[in-house]
Amino acid sequence: MTVERTRAGHQTRYELRDGATLVCALTFGGPENEPASWKILLPGPGSTEDLYATERFLTPDARRLRAWLAPIVGAGHAAELTDAVDAEPPLTASWERRRSG
């Protein structure tokens, strides 16, 4: 599994892939005039992506994100996505990085 991160405008996208196959995509951001939110998209028919859920966190951190994602994509995939976000958070997310030690 790999996570690819891209930025376009006000949105950051994290794609979890198994080889060339998209497992799910996590996005943060949105249009400039809307409050930013996290969205999880799952593969749909015909190479589409279906919006599964959205969430806004007052203080975003790894624990909250993982807890929200785990019931949707499974604990392992949630951990991979959360680790990718923690390593390179969205620029406007006010992300609270894990403290080592």
FENDA-V740150 format. One line per field, one symbol per residue. ss: DSSP state (A for helix, B for strand, O for the rest). burial: b if it has 16 or more other C-alpha atoms within 10 Angstrom, else e. A space follows every 50 residues. Layout:
ss=???
burial=???
This chain:
ss=OBBBBBBBOOBBBBBBBBOOBBBBBBBBBOOOOOOOBBBBBBBOAAAOBB BBBBBOOOOOBAAAAAAAAAAAAOAAAAAAAAAAAAAOOOOOOOOBOOOO O
burial=ebbebeeeeebbbbbbbeeeebbbbbbbbbeeeeebebbbbbbeeeeeee eeeeeeeeeebbeebbebbeeebeeebbbbbbbbbbeebbeebebeeeee e
